[in-house]
Amino acid sequence: MIENWAGNLTYGAREIVAPRTLAEAQELVAHATRVKALGSRHSFNTVADSPDGLQLDLSAVNRTPEIGAAKVAIGGATRYGDVVAQLHEAGYALANLASLPHISVAGSVATGTHGSGQRLPGLAAAVSAVELLTADGSLRTFSRTDAEFPGVVVNVGALGVLTRLTLDLEPTFSARQDVFDALPWSAALAHFDEIQAAGYSVSLFTNWARDVVDQVLLKNRVPAEIPDALFGALPADGPRHPAHAAGISAENTTVQGGVPGPWYARLPHFRLDFAPSVGAELQSEYFVPRAHAAAAFEALRSIGNRIAPLLVVSEIRTVAGDEHWLSPAYDGDRVAIHFTWQQRQPEVEAVLPLIEEKLAPFGVRAHWGKLFHGAVLNLDHQGVRQFRELAAELDPAGKFRNPFLERHLLR
C-alpha cells in the first residue's frame, strides 16, 4: 500500500510497478486492464488512483533532460526542483513555477496546476510537445500543431501516461521577493488590479475572518521598483511563512527581504530541501473569472467564521487564461483561491459545500487534484465535449479511467 503526500489517501491499486525501461512500461500498459501513473503523489483526492489496477511509477525510466535552443525535453516523472538548476546553469529559465518545486512535471500540467501572475498562464502553457504512452502500449507524440494538443496536455490521466514533455524556455533571470503585512481588506477590494500589477507574481494570504489580508507577497524580476508601502500594508520586518499569522516558522521558505537570486530559488514559496508548506495538511482550490474577484472575496468573507477555524492559510493568486480544454483557466483569466486546511478531513469536507454554494454564482471551477465537494468543475463547454471524444478515441476500453473520472468527467 502507498499513501499520497498528505497521508489522507491510500491508493487502491492491487500492484505498484516501477519498470526499469520505457519498453517495459509499454508492455505493462498494453496488457493491463486498468492502469494509472503515479507521480509525486501531491494530490488530495482519487484523481490518480487505480482501484484494483496497476499503479505505474516511471521514476526509474526518466531520461536525461535534453536542453536545446530555448527548449528542454524531460521525463514526465521529473520533479521541477530536480531540473531547474541545470536549466539556469545552461542560461535558461521557465517563465513560471508553482509554489512547490517538489511536484512532478507530468502530474502538474495534467491537472492544470499553476503559479501566479496576471500575465502568466498555468504550467501547461510552457509545454510545446508531449510523448504519450497510450492504451495499446504505443507511444504517440503531439505538438502544438496538432488539433488534439489542447486536450492532450491537461488530460487528468484519462488519455494515457505522459512519458516525456518538451517545455519552452527563456533567458535566465534573477528575481526577488518582498512581503508586506496587514493589507486592509477595503484596500484589497478597491485596489486589487493595482496590487496584482505590483509584481511579476503576487500572492495574498488570509484567513477570511480578519479585517486585514495578513500578507502580500510580491515576486519581481530584478531590477524592480518596490513601493515603500502597499495601500496601507507595510514591509515585513523579517521572513514570513505564508501561515505566519498562525505562528509557523519561515525556515522552509525561499529567501525573501528583497534579496536577489536565481528565478528557481525565488518563484516557488518553499525550498526543495525541506518538507513543503506545513506537511500534514489538506488542500482545496477554486477558480473564478477575474471579473468576479471582488464579489467572490466578499462572499467568502461572509462565512469567514466557518472557514478560519479549519484553515492553516488561504492564498489568492491570478492566472492568465489558456486554451487547454480541461484547464481551470480555459477561455479566460482566473483568480485562484487556495485553501490549505488542517488535517481535519471530516470537518473540511463539511464546509466545502458551503464554500461552493457561495462561489457558485461566479462560474467556479475546482482544481482537479484537490478536495472539492460537488459538480463545481463547470464542464459544460465545447472543450470538454471535444475531450470526451478524444478519450473515446485514444482509450476506447477505458483503461485509464477510474471512479473519480467517471463521476466528474467521463460520465
C-alpha positions as CSV (number, residue, x, y, z in Angstrom):
1,M,0.0,0.0,0.0
2,I,1.1,3.5,-0.7
3,E,-0.2,6.8,0.6
4,N,-0.4,10.2,-1.0
5,W,1.9,13.1,0.1
6,A,-0.5,14.3,2.8
7,G,-1.3,10.9,4.2
8,N,-5.1,11.4,3.8
9,L,-5.4,8.8,1.0
10,T,-4.3,5.3,0.5
11,Y,-4.1,4.2,-3.2
12,G,-6.3,1.3,-4.0
13,A,-4.1,-0.3,-6.7
14,R,-3.6,-4.1,-6.4
15,E,0.0,-3.6,-7.6
16,I,2.5,-0.8,-7.9
17,V,5.0,-1.4,-10.6
18,A,8.3,0.5,-11.3
19,P,9.5,-0.5,-14.8
20,R,13.2,-0.1,-15.5
21,T,12.8,0.7,-19.2
22,L,10.3,2.5,-21.3
23,A,9.8,-0.7,-23.3
24,E,8.9,-2.5,-20.1
25,A,6.4,0.3,-19.3
26,Q,4.8,-0.1,-22.8
27,E,4.4,-3.8,-22.2
28,L,2.8,-3.3,-18.8
29,V,0.3,-0.8,-20.2
30,A,-0.5,-2.9,-23.2
31,H,-1.5,-5.8,-21.1
32,A,-3.2,-4.0,-18.2
33,T,-6.9,-3.8,-17.7
34,R,-6.7,-0.7,-15.5
35,V,-3.6,1.5,-15.0
36,K,-2.7,5.0,-13.8
37,A,0.6,6.8,-13.5
38,L,2.0,7.6,-10.1
39,G,3.7,11.0,-9.8
40,S,4.9,12.9,-6.7
41,R,1.5,11.9,-5.1
42,H,0.8,15.6,-4.4
43,S,-2.9,15.2,-4.9
44,F,-5.6,15.0,-2.2
45,N,-8.3,13.1,-4.0
46,T,-8.5,9.9,-6.1
47,V,-7.9,11.5,-9.5
48,A,-4.7,9.4,-9.9
49,D,-5.9,6.3,-8.1
50,S,-6.2,2.9,-9.9
51,P,-8.5,0.8,-7.8
52,D,-7.7,-2.9,-8.3
53,G,-5.5,-2.0,-11.2
54,L,-1.8,-1.1,-11.8
55,Q,-0.1,2.0,-10.4
56,L,2.8,2.8,-12.7
57,D,5.9,4.5,-11.2
58,L,8.1,5.8,-14.0
59,S,10.8,7.4,-11.9
60,A,13.3,4.7,-12.9
61,V,12.8,5.3,-16.6
62,N,13.2,9.1,-16.5
63,R,15.6,10.1,-19.3
64,T,18.3,12.7,-19.0
65,P,17.0,16.2,-19.7
66,E,17.9,17.4,-23.2
67,I,18.4,21.1,-23.3
68,G,18.3,22.7,-26.8
69,A,17.7,26.2,-28.2
70,A,15.1,27.6,-25.8
71,K,13.6,24.1,-25.2
72,V,14.1,21.2,-22.8
73,A,12.8,17.7,-23.1
74,I,12.3,15.9,-19.8
75,G,10.8,12.7,-18.4
76,G,7.3,13.1,-17.1
77,A,8.2,11.8,-13.6
78,T,10.9,14.5,-13.2
79,R,10.2,17.0,-10.5
80,Y,10.6,20.7,-11.3
81,G,13.1,21.1,-8.5
82,D,15.4,18.4,-10.0
83,V,15.9,20.2,-13.3
84,V,15.7,23.9,-12.6
85,A,19.3,24.5,-11.5
86,Q,20.5,22.7,-14.6
87,L,18.4,25.0,-16.8
88,H,19.8,28.0,-15.0
89,E,23.3,26.9,-15.5
90,A,22.7,26.5,-19.2
91,G,21.4,30.1,-19.4
92,Y,17.7,29.3,-19.4
93,A,14.6,29.7,-17.2
94,L,11.0,28.7,-17.1
95,A,8.6,31.6,-17.2
96,N,6.8,30.4,-14.1
97,L,6.8,27.8,-11.4
98,A,4.3,26.6,-8.8
99,S,4.7,27.3,-5.1
100,L,6.2,23.8,-4.6
101,P,9.2,22.6,-6.6
102,H,8.6,19.1,-5.2
103,I,5.9,18.2,-7.8
104,S,6.3,16.2,-11.0
105,V,6.1,17.9,-14.3
106,A,3.6,15.5,-15.8
107,G,1.3,15.4,-12.9
108,S,1.4,19.2,-12.6
109,V,0.5,20.0,-16.1
110,A,-2.0,17.2,-16.4
111,T,-4.1,18.7,-13.5
112,G,-3.8,22.3,-14.7
113,T,-1.5,23.4,-11.8
114,H,-0.2,26.9,-12.0
115,G,2.0,29.6,-10.4
116,S,0.9,33.2,-10.1
117,G,1.0,36.3,-12.2
118,Q,-1.8,38.2,-14.1
119,R,0.1,37.8,-17.4
120,L,1.3,34.3,-16.7
121,P,-0.9,31.2,-17.6
122,G,-0.6,27.8,-15.9
123,L,2.4,25.5,-16.2
124,A,0.8,23.7,-19.1
125,A,1.3,26.8,-21.3
126,A,5.1,26.1,-21.4
127,V,4.5,22.6,-22.9
128,S,5.2,22.6,-26.7
129,A,5.1,18.8,-27.2
130,V,4.4,15.6,-25.3
131,E,5.1,11.9,-25.7
132,L,2.0,9.9,-24.6
133,L,2.0,6.2,-23.8
134,T,-1.4,5.1,-25.0
135,A,-3.7,2.2,-24.1
136,D,-2.3,-0.2,-26.7
137,G,1.3,0.3,-25.4
138,S,2.3,2.6,-28.3
139,L,4.0,6.0,-28.0
140,R,2.4,8.9,-29.7
141,T,3.9,12.4,-30.0
142,F,1.7,15.5,-30.0
143,S,2.8,19.1,-30.6
144,R,1.1,22.5,-30.8
145,T,0.4,22.0,-34.5
146,D,-1.9,19.0,-33.7
147,A,-5.6,19.6,-33.4
148,E,-5.7,17.3,-30.3
149,F,-3.0,19.2,-28.5
150,P,-5.3,21.4,-26.3
151,G,-6.7,18.2,-24.9
152,V,-3.6,16.1,-24.5
153,V,-1.6,18.2,-22.0
154,V,-4.1,18.9,-19.3
155,N,-5.6,15.4,-19.5
156,V,-6.0,14.3,-15.8
157,G,-4.5,10.9,-16.7
158,A,-7.6,10.0,-18.8
159,L,-5.7,9.6,-22.1
160,G,-2.6,7.7,-21.2
161,V,0.8,8.3,-19.5
162,L,2.9,11.4,-20.2
163,T,6.3,9.9,-20.6
164,R,8.2,12.9,-22.0
165,L,7.4,16.6,-22.3
166,T,9.1,19.5,-24.1
167,L,9.0,22.8,-22.4
168,D,9.6,26.3,-23.7
169,L,12.5,28.2,-22.1
170,E,13.5,31.8,-22.0
171,P,16.8,33.5,-20.9
172,T,17.6,33.0,-17.3
173,F,16.8,35.9,-14.9
174,S,17.1,37.0,-11.3
175,A,14.2,37.7,-9.0
176,R,13.4,39.0,-5.5
177,Q,10.6,38.6,-3.0
178,D,9.1,41.3,-0.8
179,V,6.5,40.8,1.8
180,F,4.0,43.4,3.0
181,D,2.0,42.9,6.2
182,A,-1.6,43.8,7.1
183,L,-3.3,45.0,3.9
184,P,-6.8,46.3,4.9
185,W,-9.5,44.3,3.1
186,S,-11.1,47.5,2.0
187,A,-7.8,48.3,0.1
188,A,-7.5,44.8,-1.3
189,L,-11.0,45.1,-2.8
190,A,-10.6,48.6,-4.1
191,H,-7.1,48.2,-5.5
192,F,-6.9,44.5,-6.4
193,D,-5.8,45.2,-10.0
194,E,-3.1,47.6,-8.9
195,I,-1.8,45.2,-6.3
196,Q,-1.6,42.4,-9.0
197,A,0.3,44.8,-11.2
198,A,2.8,45.5,-8.5
199,G,4.6,42.1,-9.1
200,Y,5.6,39.6,-11.7
201,S,3.9,37.1,-9.4
202,V,1.6,38.2,-6.5
203,S,0.1,36.2,-3.6
204,L,-2.3,37.4,-0.9
205,F,-2.6,35.3,2.3
206,T,-5.6,35.5,4.5
207,N,-7.9,33.5,6.9
208,W,-11.1,35.3,5.6
209,A,-12.1,36.3,9.1
210,R,-9.7,39.1,10.0
211,D,-10.2,42.7,8.7
212,V,-6.8,42.6,7.0
213,V,-5.1,40.4,4.4
214,D,-2.3,39.1,6.6
215,Q,0.4,39.3,3.9
216,V,1.0,40.3,0.3
217,L,4.0,38.5,-1.3
218,L,5.4,40.3,-4.4
219,K,7.8,38.4,-6.6
220,N,9.6,40.6,-9.2
221,R,12.3,40.2,-11.8
222,V,15.4,42.2,-11.0
223,P,15.7,45.1,-11.3
224,A,12.4,46.2,-9.9
225,E,10.9,49.2,-8.2
226,I,9.4,48.1,-4.9
227,P,7.0,50.5,-3.1
228,D,7.6,51.7,0.4
229,A,4.1,50.8,1.3
230,L,1.2,49.0,-0.5
231,F,-2.2,50.6,0.0
232,G,-1.7,50.5,3.8
233,A,0.3,47.3,4.0
234,L,3.9,47.8,5.3
235,P,7.1,45.9,4.6
236,A,7.6,42.9,6.8
237,D,10.4,43.1,9.4
238,G,11.6,39.6,8.6
239,P,10.9,36.4,6.6
240,R,7.3,35.2,6.6
241,H,5.9,31.7,6.1
242,P,2.6,32.1,4.3
243,A,0.9,31.0,7.5
244,H,3.0,33.4,9.6
245,A,-0.2,34.6,11.4
246,A,-0.7,31.0,12.6
247,G,2.8,31.1,14.2
248,I,4.5,28.9,11.6
249,S,8.3,29.3,11.1
250,A,9.6,30.6,7.8
251,E,12.5,28.0,7.9
252,N,11.3,26.2,4.8
253,T,10.5,29.2,2.7
254,T,12.7,30.6,-0.1
255,V,14.7,33.8,0.6
256,Q,12.7,37.0,1.0
257,G,13.6,40.5,2.0
258,G,14.3,41.8,-1.5
259,V,17.5,39.7,-1.8
260,P,18.1,38.9,-5.5
261,G,18.5,35.2,-6.5
262,P,18.0,32.9,-9.5
263,W,14.5,32.6,-10.7
264,Y,14.1,29.0,-9.5
265,A,15.1,30.0,-5.9
266,R,12.5,32.8,-5.7
267,L,9.4,31.9,-7.8
268,P,8.5,28.9,-5.5
269,H,7.4,29.7,-2.0
270,F,9.1,26.7,-0.5
271,R,12.6,25.2,-0.6
272,L,13.2,21.8,-2.2
273,D,15.4,20.5,0.6
274,F,12.5,20.9,3.2
275,A,9.1,19.4,3.5
276,P,6.8,21.9,1.7
277,S,4.2,24.1,3.2
278,V,3.3,22.6,6.6
279,G,3.4,18.9,5.7
280,A,0.4,17.5,7.4
281,E,-2.3,19.4,5.6
282,L,-5.2,19.1,3.1
283,Q,-5.8,21.4,0.2
284,S,-8.7,22.7,-1.9
285,E,-8.6,25.3,-4.7
286,Y,-11.3,27.1,-6.6
287,F,-11.1,29.4,-9.7
288,V,-13.4,32.2,-10.6
289,P,-13.3,34.6,-13.6
290,R,-11.1,37.6,-12.9
291,A,-14.0,39.9,-13.4
292,H,-15.8,38.4,-10.3
293,A,-12.8,38.6,-7.9
294,A,-14.1,41.2,-5.5
295,A,-17.6,39.7,-5.3
296,A,-16.1,36.2,-4.7
297,F,-13.9,37.6,-1.9
298,E,-16.9,39.2,-0.2
299,A,-18.8,36.0,-0.5
300,L,-16.1,34.1,1.3
301,R,-15.6,36.8,3.9
302,S,-19.3,36.4,4.8
303,I,-18.5,32.8,6.0
304,G,-15.0,33.6,7.3
305,N,-16.0,32.5,10.8
306,R,-16.8,29.0,9.4
307,I,-13.6,28.8,7.3
308,A,-10.9,30.2,9.7
309,P,-11.0,27.6,12.5
310,L,-10.1,24.8,9.9
311,L,-7.5,26.8,8.0
312,V,-3.8,26.9,8.0
313,V,-3.9,29.7,5.5
314,S,-5.7,30.7,2.3
315,E,-3.9,32.1,-0.8
316,I,-5.2,34.3,-3.6
317,R,-3.4,34.4,-6.9
318,T,-4.2,35.3,-10.5
319,V,-3.7,33.1,-13.6
320,A,-3.9,34.2,-17.2
321,G,-6.3,32.3,-19.4
322,D,-5.3,29.4,-21.7
323,E,-6.7,27.1,-24.4
324,H,-6.3,23.7,-22.8
325,W,-9.7,22.1,-22.7
326,L,-9.6,20.9,-19.1
327,S,-7.7,23.7,-17.6
328,P,-9.3,25.7,-14.8
329,A,-8.3,28.8,-16.8
330,Y,-9.7,27.6,-20.1
331,D,-11.3,30.5,-22.0
332,G,-10.3,33.4,-19.7
333,D,-8.3,34.9,-16.9
334,R,-9.0,33.5,-13.4
335,V,-8.5,34.3,-9.8
336,A,-7.3,31.2,-7.9
337,I,-8.5,30.8,-4.3
338,H,-6.4,28.2,-2.5
339,F,-7.2,26.7,0.9
340,T,-4.5,24.9,3.0
341,W,-6.5,23.1,5.6
342,Q,-5.6,21.5,8.9
343,Q,-5.7,17.7,8.6
344,R,-9.3,17.5,9.9
345,Q,-10.9,15.9,6.8
346,P,-14.5,15.3,8.0
347,E,-14.8,18.9,9.2
348,V,-13.2,20.2,6.0
349,E,-15.5,18.2,3.8
350,A,-18.4,19.5,5.8
351,V,-17.6,23.1,5.0
352,L,-16.7,22.6,1.3
353,P,-20.4,22.6,0.2
354,L,-20.9,26.0,1.8
355,I,-17.8,27.4,0.1
356,E,-19.0,26.1,-3.2
357,E,-22.5,27.4,-2.7
358,K,-21.1,30.9,-2.1
359,L,-18.9,30.7,-5.2
360,A,-21.4,29.1,-7.5
361,P,-22.8,32.3,-8.9
362,F,-19.4,33.2,-10.3
363,G,-18.9,30.1,-12.6
364,V,-16.5,28.5,-10.2
365,R,-14.2,25.6,-11.2
366,A,-12.2,23.3,-8.9
367,H,-8.6,22.1,-9.1
368,W,-8.6,18.6,-10.4
369,G,-6.2,17.2,-7.8
370,K,-7.6,18.8,-4.6
371,L,-10.6,18.3,-2.3
372,F,-13.9,19.6,-3.5
373,H,-17.5,18.5,-2.9
374,G,-19.9,18.7,-5.8
375,A,-20.1,19.4,-9.5
376,V,-18.0,22.6,-9.4
377,L,-15.9,21.8,-12.4
378,N,-18.3,23.7,-14.8
379,L,-17.6,21.3,-17.6
380,D,-20.4,22.3,-19.9
381,H,-18.3,23.8,-22.7
382,Q,-17.1,22.8,-26.1
383,G,-13.6,22.0,-24.9
384,V,-14.9,19.2,-22.6
385,R,-17.1,17.8,-25.3
386,Q,-14.0,17.6,-27.6
387,F,-12.0,16.0,-24.8
388,R,-14.6,13.2,-24.2
389,E,-14.4,12.4,-27.9
390,L,-10.6,12.3,-27.8
391,A,-10.7,10.0,-24.7
392,A,-13.1,7.6,-26.5
393,E,-10.7,7.5,-29.5
394,L,-7.4,7.1,-27.5
395,D,-8.8,4.8,-24.8
396,P,-11.9,3.1,-26.1
397,A,-11.8,0.4,-23.4
398,G,-11.4,2.8,-20.5
399,K,-8.1,1.5,-19.4
400,F,-7.1,4.9,-17.9
401,R,-10.5,5.6,-16.3
402,N,-11.2,5.3,-12.6
403,P,-14.3,6.1,-10.5
404,F,-13.2,9.7,-10.0
405,L,-13.0,10.4,-13.7
406,E,-16.2,8.5,-14.5
407,R,-18.1,10.6,-11.8
408,H,-16.7,14.0,-12.7
409,L,-15.6,14.0,-16.3
410,L,-16.3,10.9,-18.5
411,R,-19.8,10.2,-17.3
